[in-house]
């Protein structure tokens, strides 16, 4: 769908004359005091801002790097303000870029809602895209089955699912980076709307015959005395556990990092170390592996998981349907 939106040509923070003259017909064309914006360019701009890199943003937008760079230069030249600060580490939005990003997210969400409603009149299959952020526990233990049923029932819907820490998810959903998130109830959701999702707890898994196997419970601080089998560094759970250890001046003694809870349980059975996994994982893996689950005594080990959204009434149709499905 191709659509133009007309916005008032108000002065943009950090304005001035752009350093790069347009190399082709600019995506923003001035017409009697207005600036015409192409939704494709707004989408590209959002991808770049959220990825922190023109290269990564162009890949998300399925656009060649050279074309993406040209579009960004043309937008900056036409608006008369820099949208990104460039550095070796990537790009970050300027004040003008942050202003445009907020509007871009809102406009793209409204355009998606309009497209969904018009598709219904056209007899289409209501194709749509939903962006979801989740913490490690929900992502590995609960969402695969729940999302699987939803996607089978809605074959024309796609879901972009990414793993983050609960506190990060709250901020990103509030900014409009994702339509919904799955977070631990202990995270401060601020003004977001929240709905119960699932309950689980973290446990320590040890080999059968390990000195801790007979314990009724153990504190995380005592777990740190032992060699650990953990998840890779990108895991939100592993970062959470590292932060918990740092609070008491400790560092986990990681022998190996793996990519799944199942792999952690198998390495624990082999005697490499002990591991922290969701109780649901320990229960399933314990049927086939010689491991024992020991409850963690810390309050944070019990995990109430919540769905969080900015405003249920303003979500796209498919995002609302997904929330309803997850709450069911």
Secondary structure, DSSP 4 states (H G I P E B T S, - for coil): ---EEEEE-PPPTTB---SS--SSS-SSEEETTEEEEEHHHHHHHHHHHHHTSHHHHHHHTT--HHHHHHHHHHHHHHHTB--EEEETTEEEE-HHHHHHHHHHHHHHHHHHHHHHHHHHHTT----EEEEEEE-HHHHHHTHHHHHHHHHHH-TTEEEEEEE--HHHHHHHHHHTSSSEEEEETTS--TTSEEEEEEEEEEEEEEETT-TTTT-S-B-HHHHTTSEEEEE-TT-HHHHHHHHHHHHTT---EEEEEESSHHHHHHHHHTTS-BEEEEHHHHHHHTTTSSEEEEEB-SGGGEEEEEEEES-GGGS-HHHHHHHHHHH-
